[in-house]
């Protein structure tokens, strides 16, 4: 029996676009608010979390009337005689401000350059590509690498096909196929990691792929 291996490897920009859309649409399990073109990203664990009140009564009650009035005017501009409002009335209105409204107002008031309510920033590969990220609920999977991969990178698709034939006069037939990035990180795959995982498979054809796989297979993938 004769065997040969063939490889298909490329960056999958279609899947990258799908992952991006799913994330922004909340299909990944969290609620995402995006401000500007892609300037400022606020991530909540759920829609319910985004709609919870931002301010706490105890904090508001500790503020002076004038400070409450200044804060109130950041959100409400259509009232008349607002300077006659009591402290209780101001607090009542401010307790209606949701977390989503707070971050939206923060972006509107400060613009990208002066944003303070963010946990980290992520830069892309072109000048001016940068996102400030507010992980509002400290979601563990929201990291710099996760956001960079999602917004600026594309996952690698890598498949190995093993073909066989009886002899040189026979037609090649597909014997098995292996999706190499099932064994490693899809954005920064490692040859050694894939190699070891293939050898751990109870499959002689997987071993064949491991031994045949070029050491630089994941380098300079476009």
N, C-alpha and C positions, 0 to 999 in steps of 0.2 A: 504494500500500500504506500502511495506517495502522498505527502502533505505539503501545503504551502499556506502562508498567512498573508493577509492583506489588511491594511490599516486605512481608516478614514478618520481624519482629525481636523477640526476647525472650531472657531469660536461661533457659537450659535446666537446670532443677534436677534433672531425671531423669538427664541425662548427668553432672551434677556428682556425684550420688550414686553413679553407676556408676564414675566415676574414683576416688572416695574408696574404694569397696570394693575395686577392683582394686589400688590402692596398698597398702592394709592386708593384702590377701591375697598380696602379692608378685608379682602379675601384671605389675607395671611393671619387674621385673627385679632388685629388691632385697628384702631381708628386713627387715620392720618389726616392732618390738616396741613396744606401746603400754601405758603404765602409768597407773593412775588412770582417770578417765573419758576425758579426752584431755589429761592433764597433761604427760606426759613421753614423748617419742618417741625411740627409739633405732633408728638405721638402719644396717644392714650391707649390704655388697655381695652377700652370698649367705648361705645357711643354713650352709654350711661355715665361712665366716668367723665367724659368730656362735658356732659351737661350738669354735673354737680356744681353747687355753689362754690365760688372761689374764695370769697372772704368769710372769715369766722366772726361770729357776733362778739366774742370776747375781745378780739383784736380791735374791732371797730369801736366798741364801747370805750376802749382805753384811749382813743384818739380825741383830740380837741375838735370843737365844732368847726373852726376854720379849716383845719386839715381835712376833715370829713367833707366839707363843702368843696374844697379843691379836688379831692378824689372823685366826688360825685359828678363834677363838671367834666371830667374826662370821658364819662359815658353818656350823660344826659345833657342835651343842648337845646331842647325844644320847650323847656319849661320857662314860665315867667315867674317873677317874684321868688326865685329859688333861694335868694339870700335870706328869706323869711322862714325857710324850712327849719323845723326843729331837728335836734340831733337824732331823735327817734325816727323821724321821717327819712332822714338821710340814710341811716343804718338800714331801715326797711328796704329802701331801693337798692342799696349796694349788696344786700344779701341775695338779691335776684340775679346778680351778675354771675354767669356760669364761668367755668374754667376756660371753655372755648372762647367766650367773649373777652375774657381777660387777656389771653395770648394774642387774639386778633387786635385788640386795642393797643397792646404793647408794641406790635409790629407797626401799626398805623402811626403811633405817636413817635416812635424812635427811628423807623427805617432800618435797613439792613446793617448799616455801619455801627449804630449805637445800641443794637440789641444786647440786653444783659441776660435775659431769661433763656439761656441755652446751656446744654451740658458739654457739647463738643462740636467742633467744626470738621468738615471733611473737604479736602481739596481734590479736584479732578486733575486731568492731564493737560488742560488748556488754560491759558492765562484768564483769570476771572472766574473760573469754575470753582465755586466754593458754596457749601451749604452749612448753615448753622442748625444744629439739631437739638431740640428740647425733648428729652425722654421723660415726659411728664409723670409717668407712673413707674419709672425705674424698671422697665421691661428688660429682662436679662439678655435677650437675643439682640437687642438694639445696640450694636457696637459700631465703632468706626469702620471696621472691616466689612460688616454687613451693609452699611449704607454706601460705602465706596463701591462694593461689588454691584449693588443694586442700581446705582445711579451712573457709574462711570465704567463698569466692566461688563464683560459678557462671559457666560460659562463656556467651558470647553466640551465639545462633543467628541468623544474618542471611541471608536469601535474597531475591534479586531475580528476578522472573519478567518476561520480555518476551513480550507478546501481540501478535498481528497479525491483520489482516483486510483483505480486498480493498477494501471500502468500507463506508459506514455501514449498509448493508442486510445485510451479511455477519456471520457469527458469529465472535467472537474465538477464535483458536486459539493455544495455547502454542507460541512459537517457540524459546525457549531459557530456561535458568535458570542463575543464578550464585550460588554460596555465598560470600558476601562475606568471611567470616572465614577462608576459605582463603588470603586475601591479607594477613592481618594477625594480630596476637595475639588469641586468642579471648576473653581476659579484659578487655583494654583496647584494643579495636580503634581504629584511627586512620583518619579519613575520607581524609586526603591520601594515605596509603599505599595504601588500596584504590583510590582514584581513579587513581593512577599505574600500578598493576598492571593495572587494567582497560584503560587506554589502551595498555599494552604488549602486550595480547592481539591476535593476528591475527584479530580478529572484530569486525565492525562493530556487532553487537548489544552486545558488551561495552563498546564506546565509547559507545553510546547510554545504557547504564546509568551509566557514569561521569559523563556530562554531566547526566543527569537526577537523580542521587542527591542527596538533601538534605544540606547541609553538616552539619547537626546530627543525622544519622541514628543515631549511636551515643551520644547524650546521654540520660541519665535512663532507661535501659532497665531494665525490671523483669522 
